[in-house]
């Protein structure tokens, strides 16, 4: 079956009625927990406020653009390596780039074709390197909104008072389902993947072949 035969295969489906149901279930569950907490309902209020703030701030961080633009380092590393320029040799990803380029010499007339070929091939290794840096950056933003140690303590306190974790586990699941349609890391990965797509569809001026075709033809 061809999963891309319809518009929805690429764009996604316009089916969001379940989100309304999920939000309703979230409020019902939270309200039920608050009633059980009685005079200590403020514990849940604090838990939810901090958690939703943390989610808001990390998702507000322009992760997709950060991912899309993060390949600038990789571009410069490839360019300098092709030109035998060791200006960036102290960059921690430089050895990976140099090793790959040395092992895969190319003879295209246009340097930009070689650049896009190398970029397309190195993106996944670069992603493993750069994603951790972005994660650490997001963590600093998130930690400015929530104290995870305190949040875990609130979770435990609430669970003890209401007789177990089951309801809090359900509440957390509903928060993820309704308020975290995507995550900062997923947006970042998609951003850098978009950059990779541009390299794969770049056409060599001399042969008029896109990079994806050149890669396929180069495979043994």
N, C-alpha and C positions, 0 to 999 in steps of 0.2 A: 504494500500500500504506500502511495506517495503522500507523505505527510505535508508536503509543500504545494499540493495541487490547488489549494484555495487560499484566498487572501489571509484567512485566519492563521494559516500555517506559519506565516512570517510575522504578521502584526499582533497575533493573539486574539482571543475571543472577547466579544463584548458581552460578557456574562458576569455581572457583579451583584446580582440579587443576594447571593450567598453572603456577601460582606455585610449587608444590612442585617441579615439574620444573626451573623456572628457578633456584630456589635450589640444587638439586643441581648444575646446570650451572655456577652461579657458583662453588661450592666446588671443583668439579673443575678449572675453569679457573684459579682462584687457586692451587690446590695444584700444578698443572703449572708455573705461573710461578715459584712458590717453589722448586721442585726445580731449575729451570733457573738460578735465581739462586745456588744453593748457599749459600756462607757469607754472601752478601749478601741473603739472604731477608728480613733485617730491613728492607730498603728497602720491600718490598711491605707488610710488617706495618705500618709507619708510615703508608704511603700509605692503606691501607684504614682504619686506626684513625681518622685525621684526617677522611677523607671521610665515613665513617659517622657520626662524631660531629657533623659539620656538618649532615648530612641530618637527624639526630635532633633537634638543637636548633631548626632552622628549622621543621620540621614540628610540633614540640611547641608552638611559638608559636601561640597560638589565633587562627589566621588567619581562619577562618570567622566567629568572633565579632567580630573586628576589622573585617571587611568589613561585617557586619550592623550594627554600631554606628557605622560611619564616616559614615553619612548624617546624624548629628546636626548636623554643621556645615551641611549642605545644608538641612536642615529649618529651622534658625534663620535662615539667609540668606533663604530663601523667605518665612518668616513676617515678618521685619523689612522686607523689600522690599514685601510686600503692604500692611503697615501704615505705609509711608512712613517707616520708621525707618532711619536711615543709620548706626546704631551700628557695624555691621560693614563699613562701606564700605572699610576698609583691607584686608579679607580679599582675597587674590589671586583668589578665584573670584567675588567679588561682582559685577564688571562683567558676567560671563556671565549670572548670575542676573537682574540688573536689566534687561539688554538683552532677555532672553527674556520676562520678565514684562511689560515695557513694550510689547513687540511682540504680546503675546497677552493682551489684557485679557479678564477673565471676569466673568460676572454671576450666579454661583451665590449662592443665599441663604446657604448654609453655607460659611464660610471654609475649613473642613477639606476640603471638596470641591475648592476651588481649590488648596489646598496639595497634595493628592494628585495632582491633574492636573499641576501644575508639577513636582513631584518625579519623577513617572513620565517626564516629557519631558526632564528634565535629568540623569537618572541616568548616562547613557552619557558625557556630557561631564564630569560630576563624576568618574566612574570614571577617565578618562584623567588627571585632575588628581591624585586621591588615591592612585592605584595607585603612582605614582612615589615618593610619600612613604612608603608602606608597604614598597616594595621597598628603599628606603634604610634603613629601620628593620630589616628582616630581614637586610640585608647586614651591619649592625653586629653582629648576633647571630651570623651565620655566621662573620664574620672573627674572632670571639672563639674559634672552634673550629678554624679552619684558616687557614694561611698559603698562599694560592693560588700565590704565586710559588714557594715551597718545594715545594708539591704538584706544580706543573708540572715543576719540576726533577727530582723523584723519578720522575715519569712518564717523562721523557726518559732518565734514567739506566737505569731498568729496561728500557725499550725497546731501548736500545743493547746492554745486556748479553744480552738474549734474542734479538737479531737482527731487531728491527723492532717497529712499533707494533701490528701486527694483533691479537696476543693481548691487549694492554692495551685496545685499542678494544673488543674483544669483552667484556672484563671490565667496562669502564665501562657498556656497553650492558646487561649483565646486572644490574648494580647499579641502574640506572635502572628496568629492567623489574620487578625484584623488590622493591626497597626504596623506590621513589618512585612508588607507585601514583597519587599526586597530588602536586602541588607547593604550596608556601606561597602562591604567587601565584594558582594555580587555586582554592585554598580561599578566598582573600580575595575574588576576583571572584565566586565562588558566593555568598559571604556577602552582598555588596552587592546581588547579583542577587535574593537572597531578599527583601531589603528592597523592591526594586522590584516584586516579585510581590505583596507586601502592598498596595502603592499601587494596582496595576492591578486588584486584586479588591475594593478599597474601594467600598462602595455609597453614592451620594449619598442623603441622607435624603429630600430633596424629590422626586426623580424615581425613586428606587429603581434607578437605573442604575449598574452598576459603571464605574469609571474607564476600563477598556479599551473599553467600549462608547461612552463619551462621546468618547474620542479618535478612534475609528473614525468616529463620526458627524460629528466636527469636520473630518475630512479632506475636501478638495475633490476 
